[in-house]
Amino acid sequence: NKISNRLLASFILLCSVDITGLFINQVYTLFLFSKTFTLLLFPTLFLYVMSICSIRFKLKTKYLIHTVPFITYIAVVIIYQRIINVNNDGIFAVIFSKTIWVFNTILLKVQAIGYIIASLSILRKHRKIYLKNYSEGDISIYKLLSQIILIFIITFPITVVKEIIPYT
């Protein structure tokens, strides 16, 4: 499936951009840039799950709603950059950058929970339908997708704790 392959490639590319954010945290603008693309990670995974589970899946304009957090965060970062350029007050810059970081963290965590739950429900529903229609069918792709989502479920609390520890 061509769409599924492209979505999987996009997901892997977004994961690599997210991982590079660990190495470029010295340059704050590049770090914000890499974290912005993290907001597309879970919607891409969700659309990939939908494309695998549905035979007649097509990317439609209604799926652009999944990019709203990404666009919102870009708008906030642009406003941040403009305010910092106009107002060179160091204290204000520190407060605003921490606010952006908290905004990104909360937005990403809420988004992750929502998309993980939605992906699991789609997998569960389509697995039942598939087993009902093809009692001896191969469900290895569903197992693989479930394992990928399970990895996200396991690593999610670890990342939440990792991000909360510096603030305590």
N, C-alpha and C positions, 0 to 999 in steps of 0.2 A: 504494500500500500504506500503510494508515493507521499500522501499527506502525513501519514504516521511516521514515515522515515524522516521527513523534514521537521516534524515536531520533535522527534527524538534528537535529531541533530541540534535543533535550537535549544533544547533542554540541556544537552551536554555542553554546548557553547556557553550558556548562561551559568552553568555550574562552574566552568573554568574561569569566567569573569568574576564570579563571586569568590572563588578561592584566591585569585590574584589580589583581591582586596586585603588579604592577610599580609601580603608582602609590600604593599605600597602605602601603608598607613602613615608614613612620614610626610607624604604630600597629601594634605587634607582634601584638596579638590579632587584628586584622582581617587581617593578613598571614597568620597561621596559619590563619585561617578560609578564606581564598582558596586556600591551598596544600592544605587538606584536600580540597577539591572537585577538585583536580587528580588525586587518586587514583581518581576516577570517570571520568576522561576516556578512558583507553584501554579499560576495559571497555565503555563506551558505544559507542566506535568498533567494537570487536569484535562486539558484539551487532547493530550496524547492518550490518556486513558479512554477518553470518549471516542477517539478515532480507532483505537484497537477494539473496543467493545461494540462499536456500531459499524456495520458493513457499508452503509450509505452515508458516512460522515463527510461533510463538506464544511470548509471554513466559511462562515457567513458573517455579515457585518454586525449581527447581534452579539457576536463573540468579542467585539471590540470593547464591550463593557468591562471586560477583565483587565483592560489597560488603565482604567481610571485611577487606581492607586499609584501606578507608575507616573502618569501625567501629573497628578496632584503633587507628588513628591518632587518632580522636576520643577514645577512652579514654585514650590516652597524654597528649593535650593537656589533658584534664580533670584527670588526676592531676597534671600539671605545674602547672596553675593552682591546685589545692588546696594543693600543697606550697609554692608561692610565697606564697600567702596566709597559711599557718600559719608558715612559716619565712621571715623577711624578710632572710635573709643574702644579700647582693648577690653574693658569689663563687659561692655555690651556685646562684643563679638563672642566672648567666652560664654556668656549666658545664652545667647541665641544659638550658638553651635551645640551646646548641651541640649537645648530645646529641640533642635532638629534631630539630634541623635535619639532622644527619647521618643519623638514622633515617629521616626523610622522604625525603632524597635517595637513599639506598640503596634504600628500598622502592619509590620511584617509578621508578628506573632499572631495577630487576629486573622490575618490573611492565611497564614499557614494552617491554623486550626480549621478554618472554614473549608479550605481546599482539600485537606486530608480527609475530613469527614465526607465531603462531596465525592471524592474519588473512591473512598471505601464503599459508599452506598451504591455508586454506579457499578463497581466491580461485583458487589454482592448480588445486585439485581440481575446483571447480565450473566453471571455464572449460573444462577438458578434457571434462567431462560434457556441458556445454552445446554445445560444438563437435561432439561425437560425435552428439548427438541432433538438433541443428539446424545442419547444416553451413554454411548461409548466414545464420545468425542475426546479429543486431546485438549486438556485445559491448562497446558503448561504455561501459555502466555499469561493466563489469569493468575497463576501461582507466582510467576515472575513479577508481575505488576504488584501483586499483594506484598511480596517481599520487599520491593522498592519502597512502597508506602510504609511498610513496617519499619524499615530503616529510618525513615523520616520521623515516625512516631517515637522510636527509641531515642534518636538524637535530639528531638525537640526539647525535652526537659533539660537535657545537658546544656544546650545552648542558652536556654532561659536562665539557668543557674549561673552559667559563665558570664552572662551579661549583667546579672544582678549583683554578683559578688563585688565588683569595683565600687558600687554605690553604697555598700554597707560598711 
